[in-house]
Structures are given as C-alpha cells and as structure tokens.
Amino acid sequence: MIKEIKTPWGKVIPEVNLFPIYYLIFIYGFVYILPYGKFLIGVSWFDWLRSEDGPLEWMQFIEYAFSSLLAFLVFFRKKNKEANTIIWLLIAFLSFLIAGEEISWGERLTGIGIDSIANLNVQGETNFHNLPFFHNYLLDPVFEISCIFLGWFGWRKFKRFNAFPSKNLSLYFLFVALFYFYFDISWASTTEQIRNDQEIFEFLLSTGVLLHCWRNLKINSILPKK
C-alpha cells in the first residue's frame, strides 16, 4: 500500500516503492561517514559493506536463493503453462544461477573450485561472470539492459504478464541501470573514473527480485490455481 507523504510544500503520493531512495540516503549519508571503522575492523564501514565477499554480496546470495525458491513455487502453482508461466520458470532458473555465481558455486565456503576456470577468471575463482570476455565486454551492458527492462519496459509493454515486476518496484532496477551507465560512461570523461560501488547498487536489484517473487507468491496463494 502506497502511503501519503506530507511535506512543507504539500502532500506527495508516490506511485513507486521509495525504499531504494531511503537506502541510498542511509548508505551515503550515514554509513559513508560512520567513524571508527578502520580502528575496529581495519577498513571503513562503507568499504567493508561494499567489499567483495562482504555483507551486501552475501545478502544478495541469500535473496537470489530465496527468489529462486519462490519463483519455482509460483510456477508450480500455475496449471496453464503459458508464456507468463514459462517466464516464472526462467526467473527461478536465473535466480538460482546468479545465487551460485555470487558465492562461486560454493568455493567461497569450501575452498574447492575448478582450477581450469579459476585460472582464466579475473578474480581467480570458479564462476563464469568474471571470465575475461564476459566481465570486460558483456557484464555491464547486461545489467543496464536487463534493469531498464525490469524497471520500465516490462511493466509498460507487457501489462498482462505478472512475471515482470510492477511499476511499484521500478526504482529497485532503474537505479542499478543508472549507476552502471554512469560508471561506464565515466571511462570517456576527462576526469578519473567514478568509484565502483557495484555491490551497493546490486543489492537493490536482488531485493527488487525477491520482493517481486514474494508478492506474486502471496497473490497466487490467495487466488485459485490457473
């Protein structure tokens, strides 16, 4: 339910979930300047939060894992295997795939990996999204295109498909697309490229996917199977 926001200039009734804005204000307005991080853990709280294999990346793994489970449940509750239903199966598969990639298919937990892949990997781990060609040329455009689709094109052009996130969740995806576009375009600027805060923004993407799956599972639990 969208709440009315009262301001000194009047009332505002947003049509989208505003959590992404509050989240970014919290991260860059509070966590960014939070003191004593280097004294207590060796790095700033901000750098710890956004670090590779840090808290936000593990939260993304958990969210994608749950999203995969929820999307599978939505798929199995639907009797008619139409296009919309098949997309739910695709969401389940992709969420499972991304969850596995986030922890390098268990290598970060067990230390066991595949040397033939790790030796080619940009980070020296057993995953595919950090293989040189994908990492250097495809990864950022995939984020930009998919997030624009999920945050804008999907709900505008495919209104009868509930497999695509609703307008209400659009900021979870559009902020990610904006960050990656700004990050990539800064390569061509006359100043130093902007800092890579990808984990901070990718957390919004995984959260948006999880909320989308959870909402639809609740709806499908109330409505009769179709």
N, C-alpha and C positions, 0 to 999 in steps of 0.2 A: 504494500500500500504506500503510495507516494504522499509524503507529508508536506504540509504547507510551511514555508519558511518565512518568518517575519523579520523584516529588516527596517532600518531607519527610513528607507525610501519607499517602503510599501511591502506587500506580500508577494512572495515568489512561489509558484507551484511548478517544480521541475517535473519533466516527463521521463527523466532518467535517474538511475541509482547514482547518488553522489559520493558513495564510499571512495572511489578512486581519487577524487579531489581531496577528501579529508586525509586519506592515506598518504598522498604525496606531500601535503602540508605538514603532516606529522613527521615524515621521514626527513624532509629538507629544512623544516622549520624547528624541529626539536632534536631528533636523533643526530642530525648533522653537527650540532654544536654541543651535544651532551659531553660533559667533561670526564676525565679520569679513565678513559678507555685504555690509553697506552700504559698507564700505571697499573691497571688491573689485569688486562689481557694481552698487552703488548702492541695493540693497534687501536685505532679509534673505533668507537661503537659503530659508526657509519660504515667503515671499511670492513669490519667484522660481519656486519649484517649482509653486505652485498658481495662478500668474498666467494670465490669458487669453493664448492663443498661447504658453504656456510649455511646459516639458518634458513634464509629465504629459498635456497636451492633445495634443501631437504623438505621444506614445506610444499614446494612445487611438486616434488616427487609424491608426497602423500596426497595432494589434491588431485593429481592426474590418476593415481592409482584408484582413488575413490570414484573419480569421474568415470573411469573405465567400467567399474562395477555397476554404477548407477545407470550408465548408458546401456549396458547389457540387459539390465532389468527392464528398462523401458522397452527395449527391442523385443524381449521375450513376452512382455505383456500385450503386445500388439499382434492380433491374429492376421490381419491383412498385411502381407509382405509387399507393400507398395514402395514407391521411391522414397517417401518420407521415412518409412521404417528402415529401409536399407541404409539411409544416411545415419540413423542412430547406431546401426551396427558398425559403420565406418568410424563414427566418433568413439565408440568403445574400443575399437582396434587401435586407432591413432593415439588415444589417451594411454592405453597400455604400452604402446611403443615409446611414447615420449617419457613415461614414467621409468621405463627400463633404461632409456638413454640418459636420463638425469643422474642415475647412480651407476652409469657404465655397466649395466647388466649385472650388478652385484659385486663388481670388482672393488668398489669403494668400501664394501662391507667385508668381503672375504680376502681381498688382495689377490684373487685368482682372476686372470684375464687371458686373452688370446694374444700372444706376442706378435703374430703376423699382422694383426690390426693395430695394436698399440704402437708398434714401431713406425707405422705410417701416420699415426694420429698426431694432430697438432699439440694435444695435451698429454700424449703418451699413455692414453687409456683405451679401454675396449669399448668404444662407441663409434657410431657412424657419422653423426652430425659434425664431428670435429675432424673428419678426414679432409685433407687439404682442399680438394676441389669443391666439396660441398661447403666447407667452412668459409673459404675465401670468396666464392662466387654465388652460392645459392642461398645460404642460411638467412642473410638479412632480407633479400627480396622475398623469400618465403614468409618471413614474419610480417613484412609490410603488406603483401598482397592478401594473405590469409586474415590478418587482423582488420583490414579495410572491409573484406567480405563479411566477416563475422560481426563487425561493429556497425556496418552501414548497408552494404549491398544486399546481404541476405534477407534482413527483415523488410527491406523496401521492395524487393523484386519477387520474393517468394513468401508472401504473406500466409499462404495455406500450409506451409511447411513449418511445423513446430520444432523440427530438428535443428533449425538455425536459431541462434539467440535472439531474443526480442529487443526492441528499441530500448527498453528499460536498462539493459545491460551493456549498451553500446560503448560507454566510456571505458569499460574494462579492456576493450580491444583497441579503440581508437587512440588512446594514449600510448599504447605499445607501438602501433604503426607510426605515430608521430615521432616517438623517440628514435626508432631505427632510421626513419627518413632523415631526421636532423643529424643523427650520428654519421650516416653515410655521406650526406651532402657536405658535412664539415671537412671531409677529405679534400674537397675542391676549394675550400675557403683559404683566405690569406693568413689566417691565424692557426694556432695549434688545434688539432682535432679535439673535440669535446671528450670528457672523461666517459669511460664505458661503464655505465650504471645499469647494464642489461638485466641483472638479477632483480633489481628493484622494480623494473617495469614488467619483466616476465612473470613476476608474482601476480600482477593484476590479470594477466592472461589466464593463468591456471585457476585463479579464483573465479573469474568470469565463467570459465568452462564448468567448474564444479557447481556454481550456483544455477547455471542453465540446466544441468543434468538433474540436480536435486529438485528444482521447481517442477520439471516435467514428470519426474517420478511421482511426486505428490499428486499432481493432476491426474496421472494415469492410474493412481491408486484409488482415486475417488470415482472417476468415470468408469463405465463398463469397458471391457476389452473390445478393441476394434480391429 
